[in-house]
């Protein structure tokens, strides 16, 4: 009897955890499917399937542009950080040289920079390069948080690859670039997928730089666009549109995360508890 | 994401110190040259997007720079930080709103990280038990983590809507409150609202890190405890908690660093309201809304120093943990 009670309690807890995690997103979906005044009555289940909000979010503002901007920025950020990350990780993970520990510490220190702490300097840099209100400016500025992390995870991964592979390649006369591309890259794809995905999510979700370094609606990324959706007045926010936009940007990320959940969990904890 | 890097630092430091002295063969020399060649692009990029902007921000904090014309900035010493003029103190350090922001940030960080740790621990313990449907629960738990912060802020501010929000509807339904609450607008509740959303959003992260630690634990002491018939709660406090403490400390301190720089959630949920304004929100408001780059940079620099101080504390903590093992 006591054991049964324990099981019931345990499953109640499990149910509570699932409900707590999923409900806000579920409710956003329910809200996004409502029309007009229906919004103002609380319902737990969708009663109608009305797609008007999804249409109007594209009609009332350049949301298609915003999506495209987010996609372009995020993919560029991933490609650039993986390229710079892999080359740097080779040097930091495979070669012993003086100052390596210090370099790794510096990279780690950068990952802890509060974004606000570099905001005015970054603003000057972006404007100096003529990239204000330009997606390229966002791509460059995002490197400050994706690069350190990418370098770190890839370095740990590189270091754990067997030495014999590299030695054999050196014996065959391969240069370091060939070693990276031909020997290590094929072995590294799990780490590349993990870090690439985490960099993608970080770039996709970024807000402060995107808010500060863009000016016009068509140059904005999705998070900024959503944050700035406004109605006739402060008190008349178009909640239906906001929820529809939220569902649109969240769905791809949630699907990616669910597909790659094992990879992500191992990426987040990479080395963290291996001791 | 920062958390993943934490202990890597320790490992790298360890690895660097044990590394055998490089033999000065021709091959080694050419390898080291190649290494620097491969490092150069990353280092240059990092210096450009991190080192230089940080340096310029600190420089701006000593000038009267204005956003509309950064080039005409003049050096004014510490006046942005603290200045005495005609019997009155000026500067960030004399600004009540800055100290209000500091206090808000500290309150937010301590309370939300504490709650996240406790909830994360519970979720991790549940996920560590084997039961049918475990992978489903893990998938569900990952969802808040995957949702962009801006979206979660918007989702919650709709749920917390004072008139049409489902949260008030639920609480009224079960009789916990007698009148709808204005979650994000009322001065007493705004901070609670921010903490609620942050806890929802970041507990998964905490849970996953703790779970990873739990899964590394040796099983033999649990078997011994079971044979001896020790109560599970006692086992948790006497065995599990001390064993995962190092991982827990790492997770907590990195969440804390993240919480200290919070911007987006507060900006979207409660805008520039005084009741929840964090140090980051204060600095950006000065920089962008009030256009005073010098003054805002001073606030940014102070935030940077605060976070830096926490890192130093972390490294000290790290040493303690290292020796303890």
Interface residues (C-beta under 8 A of the other chain):
Chain A: X10 X13 X14 X17 X18 X20 X21 X22 X24 X25 X27 X28 X31 X39 X40 X41 X42 X44 X84 X85 X87 X88 X90 X91 X92 X94 X95 X96 X97 X98 X100 X101 X103 X104 X105 X107 X108 X109 X110 X111 X112 X113 X114 X115 X116 X117 X118 X119 X120 X121 X122 X123 X124 X125 X127 X140 X141 X143 X144 X145 X147 X148 X149 X151 X152 X153 X155 X156 X159 X170 X175 X176 X180 X198 X201 X202 X204 X205 X207 X208 X211 X212 X222 X223 X224 X226 X227 X239 X242 X243 X246 X249 X250 X253 X254 X256 X257 X258 X261 X264 X265 X267 X268 X269 X270 X271 X272 X273 X274 X275
Chain B: X1 X2 X3 X4 X5 X6 X7 X8 X9 X11 X12 X13 X15 X16 X17 X19 X20 X22 X27 X31 X32 X34 X35 X36 X38 X39 X41 X42 X43 X45 X46 X48 X49 X50 X52 X53 X54 X55 X56 X57 X59 X60 X65 X67 X70 X122 X123 X126 X129 X131 X133 X136 X137 X138 X139 X140 X141 X142 X143 X144 X145 X146 X147 X148 X149 X150 X151 X152 X153 X154 X155 X156 X158 X159 X161 X163 X164 X165 X166 X169 X200 X204 X205 X208 X209 X212 X213 X216 X246 X247 X250 X251 X257 X260 X261 X263 X264 X267 X268 X279 X280 X283 X284 X287 X288 X293 X296 X297 X300 X301 X303 X304 X307 X311
